[in-house]
C-alpha cells in the first residue's frame, strides 16, 4: 500500500508523518501509529513489515473517519451496524479520494491538497 504524505478525511487534510524511531504513548506502550485531530496529523512508527505499516495507517484513518462521523474516542454506545455503515462508506471514500486503490488516479498524484 502506498502511504502518501497527506490524506483527506472528510473535509480535513491530515499530514502523514513516518517516524524511524519507536513511538510510545504516555504509559510507555509501543504504538504502530496515532492520529491527532487537533494537529491534523497521522504519525506512524517503524513497523516490522509493509503490511503492518499499511494496517496501522488504515487503523488511524478509520479513527479519523469515525471522528468526522461523530463517533470519536468516547464511550458512546453505538450499534455495530451503524459502525459498519460508516466504515464501509468512509473507508471506500478515503481510499478513492486519496488515490490508494489499484487503478486509481492515472497520474498517481495525491488528491489531498
Secondary structure, 3 states (H helix, E strand, C coil): CCCCCEEEECCEEEEEEECCCCEECCCCCEECEEEECCCCEEEECCCCCHHHHHHHHHHHHHHHHHHHCCCCCCCCCCCHHHHHHHHHHHHHHHHHHCCCCCCCCCCCCCCCC
